[in-house]
Amino acid sequence: MIDYGLIGNCQVSALVSKSGSMDWLCLPRPDSDPVLGRLLDDEGGHFSIEPVSEVRHSSQHYVENTNILVTEVETVSGDAFRITDFCPRFEQHGRIYRPSSVNRIIEPLRGRPVVRVAFTPVEGWTKAPAAPIRGNSHLRFDFRSNSLRLTTSMPLTYLTEGTPFSLQEKLYFAITWSTAVEEDLVELLEGQLVRTTTYWRNWVKHCSIPSQFQKETIRSALALKLHCYEDTGAILAATTTSLPEEPGHQRNWDYRFCWLRDSYFVLSAFHNLGHFEEMEGFLKFFLGIAERQGDDLAALAPVYSLDRELPLPEMIRAAWSGHRGSGPVRTNNQAAEHIQNDVYGEMILTLSPIYFDERFVHLRNRDHDRLMAKLALLCSKSISTPDAGLWELRNGWQEHSFTNLMCWAGLERVSRIERVRKIADSAISLESEVQRALEALNRATRQGALRNGPTDDSFDSALSLAAVLRHPDSKIALATVRDIQNHLSLGSTRPHRSFHYRYLRQDDFGRPGSAFLICSFWIAQALARLGEHEEARTILDDATRAANEVGLFAEHYDPQRGIQLGNFPQAYSHVGMINAAFAVSPPWSEIL
């Protein structure tokens, strides 16, 4: 398992290991260069709090219904201490306070543990150690025309010299970017801890949750929220880069960006949860992209950085050894150069709640109408057109059934919207284009089930979404799920049968070697929609066991070895968990 917990506040995020070391922190935003990067290289910078004695046991948990992480460490001598990590987030002066800062509090639990504290930031991808400038109660590091500060109540001499000391009372640490801590540090952090706890618990209290898999859904919801970059409305695919899909291979990617496709799925989960501010934030992000491109939405990229720019060029950071020595370490993502035509349908699905849900009547305007009409036209043009597909092939583009499925879904929604609201003059006949998309899917149907494309009979787990998107032929939807289970499962018995490859055809880097976790959740959701509720719950129960100790999912999972793989935490996986839990759960009216 990837033994890390995630903290954040929708402005910054960090990963803390089970031993209490903060090994991943990018500032001033999640797609910036790292200041703590030991996750990807032993010399990449860290903020560790370690006992001098040998560790007998360490564990992590979240403060219930919050994103506040607690790490407890016990030594062989019986001494123990606790680390509480969080990023401040709460309402203040009529808005959400979410500074670029990270707080740590350490306290003794038993005995008098002797600990050593090390704070060794680096100057981004250069991996050059940042030079400290000592202040009265802080260390300052000047680089990138900015300043990183660590303000603390511990003796700076012990910190700068790496001197072990006896932990006899609570100690406080605040990492800040571009700002200094002027207030009393103890009062500030204790107050922020209380207010942050209250904020997250109130946020959870206002979530709708399913009647089953409640704890898992709440944890996934909290993790998913931390992937929302509120400053611009962008939604991150993951908070990390280059965690390997397969150790020792080349499948290492930078996921710290906003994939439009992923954002649709994330927003579908938030819709189930009853939270909608994320949708409104993303719509502003997407409208900004659409306005900048004007009538040329055909040039819509699949992925954008958090400031709406393209994350190019993709680079390999050769000086970084990679997670557990498994390189390469990549930054940016070449997928920004792709044509991935399914994105037009997914953006229609993202906008559709505006028209179907009366709670969003205030968002119905001519700008959204015109955008929907443009997207519908692009869906029409994309039917049966070769592209890179959702799995982002770098070579050998072809016609993909998943793209045709999303074109159909988008056109079908616009067709229904058009019956009750004239959104724009259209150059296409929506009804005939819906039918044309279905015909394209029919050309890729073999033995009653959908295959990857009309000239490619291979299997693709993403096509299980035909049932979720309400393909009009439920027999085809069910047969497609059964084919995926029979040909892409990792085994014939539990739990291996509950995990699935994305596909098993050759791609640019060979054949996938581990399960793509959201596929399990998609299949559970599809089976529930098709009425196979008991089987769906079984698959979901198996898939939830792929989480680590604190309930976080990576992108991939190997049930044979019980290890997580790929970037972590992965928004996709948590989306799948949430949507599948709602799909398999009976209504509350049957529970209460």
ABEGO torsion letter per residue (X at the ends): XBBBBBBEAGABBBBBBAAGBBABBBOABAABBBABAAAABAAAEBBBBBBABBBABBBBBBBBGBABBBBBBBBAAGBBBBBBBBBBBBBBGGBBBBBBBBBBBBBBABEBBBBBBBBBBBBEAAGBBBBBBBBAABBBBBBGGBBBBBBBABBAAAAAAGBBBBBABBBBBBBBBGBBBABBAAAAAAAAAAAAAAAAAAAAAABBBBABGAAAAAAAAAAAAAABBAAAGBBBABABBGBBABBGBABBBBAABBBAAAAAAAAAAAAAAGBAAAAAAAAAAAAAAAAAAEABAAABBABBBAAGBBBOBBBBBAABAEBGGBOBBBBEBAAAABBBAAAAAAAAAAAAAAAABAAAAAABBAAAAAAAAAAAAAAAAABGBBBAEAAGBABGBBBBAAAAAAAAAAAAAAAAAAAABBABBBABBAAAAAAAAAAAAAAABBGGBBBABAABABBBAAAAAAAAAGBABAAAAAAAAAAAAAAABABABOAAAABBBABABBBAAEBBABBBAAAAAAAAAAAAAAGBAAAAAAAAAAAAAABBAAGBBBABBBAAAGBBBEBOBBAAAAAAAAAAAAAABBBAAAAX
